[in-house]
């Protein structure tokens, strides 16, 4: 799969499944992210309660994540070594111990236990990479995080819906706008999409944005996060290319179907 576009946009990539957790905690630092307004088709709640298979697969979690040759469109899959994630996970855990956002609902979700908390212990993290086109070597990276068991708060859609907007406690120039939508439907699984937009006001009054999208999924006693992030210099423009958005959904569907059908 090649991510082609005739309209050049500045796209920053985040390949790890730590992307959203890192974006949420980044607002506690001086160089916090930035982001745009929510999508117009945000849904207030799930349209239906899916039938979910809770029986755990026999295979260990390392064998359930997408492997090389299984990503849609020929994406290159790399399972990340746990030691290389240690610094990011350590910072995530440290930040989760203190207030990050002014609004209590947003602070709650910014400090939840996530799939990324398990990245260096009992979880698995993979990156899926694509080139933008045959002539453009810009690399787009998508993250997959997976851990055995259900992370109840991570999968509680209502907690994310309660957060709409908030400023960072340590950097008032950073504003979070969070929206929730349905994830692509996969029989035997449940899930939802969280878009975390960080809008940063620069000293000259201009605004930049950073958008992190995480698809939360659960099936077979396994919690999954599929993520992508992009940056832009105009909060009125979605920095996520349509092809990248399509790839994100395709990766989620492929990963959840593999999980649902695992032995």
C-alpha positions as CSV (number, residue, x, y, z in Angstrom):
1,X,0.0,0.0,0.0
2,X,1.4,3.4,-1.0
3,X,0.1,6.6,0.6
4,X,-0.2,8.9,-2.3
5,X,-1.4,12.5,-2.4
6,X,-1.2,15.4,-4.8
7,X,-1.5,17.9,-2.0
8,X,1.8,18.1,-0.1
9,X,1.3,18.3,3.7
10,X,3.7,18.3,6.5
11,X,3.1,15.0,8.2
12,X,4.9,13.9,11.3
13,X,4.8,10.2,12.0
14,X,4.5,8.3,15.3
15,X,5.0,4.6,14.8
16,X,4.8,3.2,18.3
17,X,1.6,2.2,20.1
18,X,2.9,4.7,22.7
19,X,1.8,7.6,20.4
20,X,-1.4,8.6,22.1
21,X,-0.2,8.1,25.6
22,X,2.9,10.1,24.7
23,X,0.8,12.9,23.2
24,X,-1.3,13.1,26.3
25,X,1.6,13.3,28.6
26,X,3.6,15.6,26.3
27,X,1.4,18.4,27.2
28,X,3.0,18.4,30.6
29,X,6.3,19.4,29.1
30,X,7.4,22.8,27.7
31,X,7.2,21.7,24.1
32,X,3.7,20.1,24.3
33,X,2.0,19.0,21.1
34,X,-0.7,20.9,19.1
35,X,-3.9,19.9,17.5
36,X,-7.0,20.6,15.5
37,X,-10.8,20.6,16.0
38,X,-12.8,17.5,16.2
39,X,-14.4,15.6,13.3
40,X,-17.9,16.6,12.4
41,X,-19.2,13.0,12.6
42,X,-18.3,12.4,16.2
43,X,-20.8,10.0,17.8
44,X,-21.9,10.5,21.3
45,X,-22.1,6.8,22.1
46,X,-21.7,3.4,20.6
47,X,-24.6,2.7,18.2
48,X,-24.9,-0.9,19.3
49,X,-23.3,-3.3,21.8
50,X,-21.4,-5.9,19.8
51,X,-21.2,-9.6,20.7
52,X,-17.6,-10.1,21.9
53,X,-15.7,-13.4,22.2
54,X,-14.1,-13.4,25.7
55,X,-12.3,-16.8,25.3
56,X,-8.6,-16.3,25.4
57,X,-6.5,-17.7,22.5
58,X,-4.1,-20.5,23.2
59,X,-1.3,-18.6,21.4
60,X,0.8,-16.1,23.5
61,X,0.2,-12.4,22.8
62,X,3.5,-12.2,20.8
63,X,2.0,-14.5,18.2
64,X,-1.3,-12.6,17.9
65,X,0.1,-9.3,16.7
66,X,0.4,-8.9,12.9
67,X,3.5,-10.5,11.5
68,X,5.6,-9.6,8.5
69,X,3.5,-10.2,5.3
70,X,0.2,-9.8,7.2
71,X,-0.3,-6.0,7.1
72,X,-2.8,-4.7,4.5
73,X,-1.3,-3.3,1.4
74,X,2.1,-4.9,2.0
75,X,3.1,-2.7,4.9
76,X,6.4,-3.6,6.6
77,X,5.9,-4.9,10.1
78,X,8.5,-4.7,12.8
79,X,7.9,-6.0,16.3
80,X,9.8,-3.6,18.6
81,X,12.2,-4.8,21.2
82,X,11.0,-4.1,24.7
83,X,14.3,-2.5,25.9
84,X,14.1,0.2,23.3
85,X,10.7,1.3,24.7
86,X,11.9,1.5,28.3
87,X,12.6,5.3,28.4
88,X,9.2,6.2,26.9
89,X,7.3,3.8,29.1
90,X,9.1,5.0,32.2
91,X,8.2,8.6,31.4
92,X,4.6,7.6,30.7
93,X,4.3,5.9,34.1
94,X,5.9,8.8,35.9
95,X,3.6,11.3,34.2
96,X,0.5,9.2,35.0
97,X,1.2,9.8,38.7
98,X,0.6,13.6,38.6
99,X,-2.0,16.0,37.3
100,X,-1.7,16.7,33.6
101,X,-4.8,18.5,32.5
102,X,-6.9,21.2,34.1
103,X,-10.3,19.6,33.4
104,X,-10.8,16.6,35.7
105,X,-12.4,14.4,33.0
106,X,-9.5,15.0,30.7
107,X,-7.0,14.6,33.5
108,X,-8.6,11.2,34.2
109,X,-8.1,9.8,30.7
110,X,-4.6,11.3,30.5
111,X,-3.6,9.2,33.5
112,X,-5.4,5.9,32.7
113,X,-3.5,2.6,32.5
114,X,-3.0,2.0,28.8
115,X,-1.7,-0.8,26.6
116,X,1.5,1.1,26.5
117,X,2.0,0.6,30.2
118,X,2.6,-3.1,29.4
119,X,5.0,-2.5,26.4
120,X,8.1,-3.5,28.3
121,X,6.6,-6.4,30.4
122,X,3.8,-8.6,29.3
123,X,2.7,-6.7,26.2
124,X,3.8,-6.5,22.6
125,X,4.4,-3.5,20.4
126,X,4.7,-3.4,16.6
127,X,5.2,-0.7,14.0
128,X,3.7,-0.9,10.5
129,X,5.5,1.2,7.9
130,X,4.6,2.5,4.4
131,X,6.2,4.9,2.0
132,X,4.1,7.8,0.8
133,X,4.6,7.0,-2.9
134,X,7.0,5.4,-5.3
135,X,8.8,8.8,-5.6
136,X,8.3,10.2,-2.1
137,X,10.3,8.4,0.6
138,X,8.3,10.0,3.4
139,X,7.6,7.2,5.8
140,X,4.3,6.8,7.6
141,X,4.3,4.6,10.7
142,X,1.4,3.1,12.5
143,X,1.6,1.5,15.9
144,X,0.0,-1.6,17.3
145,X,0.0,-2.4,21.0
146,X,-1.5,-5.5,22.5
147,X,-1.7,-7.0,26.0
148,X,-3.5,-10.1,27.4
149,X,-6.6,-9.4,29.5
150,X,-9.1,-6.5,29.4
151,X,-8.0,-3.1,30.5
152,X,-11.4,-2.0,31.8
153,X,-10.8,1.8,31.9
154,X,-8.9,1.9,28.7
155,X,-12.0,0.2,27.1
156,X,-14.5,2.5,28.9
157,X,-15.7,4.7,26.1
158,X,-17.7,7.0,28.5
159,X,-14.5,8.1,30.2
160,X,-13.2,9.5,26.9
161,X,-16.5,11.0,25.9
162,X,-16.5,13.0,29.2
163,X,-13.4,14.8,28.1
164,X,-14.1,17.4,25.4
165,X,-11.5,20.1,25.9
166,X,-8.9,21.2,28.5
167,X,-5.6,23.1,28.9
168,X,-2.4,21.6,30.1
169,X,-1.7,22.2,33.8
170,X,2.0,23.0,33.1
171,X,1.7,24.8,29.7
172,X,-1.5,27.0,29.3
173,X,-0.5,27.5,25.6
174,X,-1.5,23.9,24.9
175,X,-5.2,23.0,24.6
176,X,-6.5,19.4,24.2
177,X,-9.7,18.7,22.2
178,X,-10.8,15.1,22.4
179,X,-13.5,13.4,20.3
180,X,-14.8,9.8,20.2
181,X,-16.3,7.8,17.3
182,X,-17.1,4.2,16.5
183,X,-14.3,2.0,15.3
184,X,-14.7,-0.1,12.1
185,X,-17.0,-3.0,12.9
186,X,-15.4,-6.4,13.3
187,X,-17.5,-9.4,14.2
188,X,-16.6,-10.8,17.6
189,X,-14.8,-7.6,18.7
190,X,-15.7,-4.2,20.2
191,X,-13.9,-0.9,19.8
192,X,-14.0,2.8,19.4
193,X,-11.8,5.6,18.1
194,X,-10.3,8.4,20.2
195,X,-8.9,11.5,18.4
196,X,-6.7,13.7,20.7
197,X,-6.0,17.1,19.1
198,X,-3.4,19.4,20.8
199,X,-3.5,23.0,19.7
200,X,-0.5,25.0,20.6
201,X,-0.4,28.8,20.5
202,X,3.0,30.0,19.6
203,X,4.6,33.2,21.0
204,X,3.7,35.1,17.7
205,X,0.0,34.1,18.1
206,X,0.1,31.4,15.4
207,X,-1.3,28.0,16.2
208,X,0.1,24.6,15.3
209,X,-1.6,21.2,15.8
210,X,-0.7,17.6,16.6
211,X,-3.4,14.9,16.1
212,X,-3.1,11.5,17.6
213,X,-5.7,8.8,16.7
214,X,-6.1,5.6,18.7
215,X,-8.4,2.8,17.9
216,X,-9.2,0.9,21.1
217,X,-10.1,-2.7,20.5
218,X,-11.0,-5.8,22.6
219,X,-11.7,-9.4,21.8
220,X,-10.6,-12.9,23.0
221,X,-9.5,-11.5,26.4
222,X,-7.0,-9.3,24.7
223,X,-6.8,-5.5,24.6
224,X,-5.5,-3.8,21.4
225,X,-4.5,-0.2,20.5
226,X,-3.8,0.8,16.8
227,X,-2.5,4.3,16.5
228,X,-1.2,7.0,14.2
229,X,-0.2,10.7,14.7
230,X,0.4,13.7,12.5
231,X,1.3,17.3,12.8
232,X,0.3,20.4,10.9
233,X,0.7,24.2,10.9
234,X,-2.9,25.0,10.4
235,X,-5.5,23.9,13.0
236,X,-8.2,24.2,10.4
237,X,-6.7,21.5,8.2
238,X,-6.7,17.8,9.1
239,X,-3.0,16.8,9.0
240,X,-3.9,13.1,8.5
241,X,-3.9,12.2,4.8
242,X,-7.1,10.4,3.7
243,X,-4.9,7.5,2.6
244,X,-3.3,7.3,6.0
245,X,-6.7,7.4,7.7
246,X,-7.8,4.5,5.4
247,X,-4.6,2.6,6.2
248,X,-5.3,3.0,10.0
249,X,-8.7,1.5,9.7
250,X,-7.4,-1.3,7.5
251,X,-4.7,-2.2,10.0
252,X,-7.2,-2.2,12.8
253,X,-9.6,-4.5,10.9
254,X,-6.8,-6.9,9.9
255,X,-5.4,-7.0,13.4
256,X,-8.8,-7.6,15.1
257,X,-9.8,-10.3,12.6
258,X,-6.5,-12.1,13.3
259,X,-7.2,-11.9,17.0
260,X,-10.8,-13.0,16.6
261,X,-9.9,-16.0,14.5
262,X,-6.8,-17.1,16.5
263,X,-6.7,-20.7,17.8
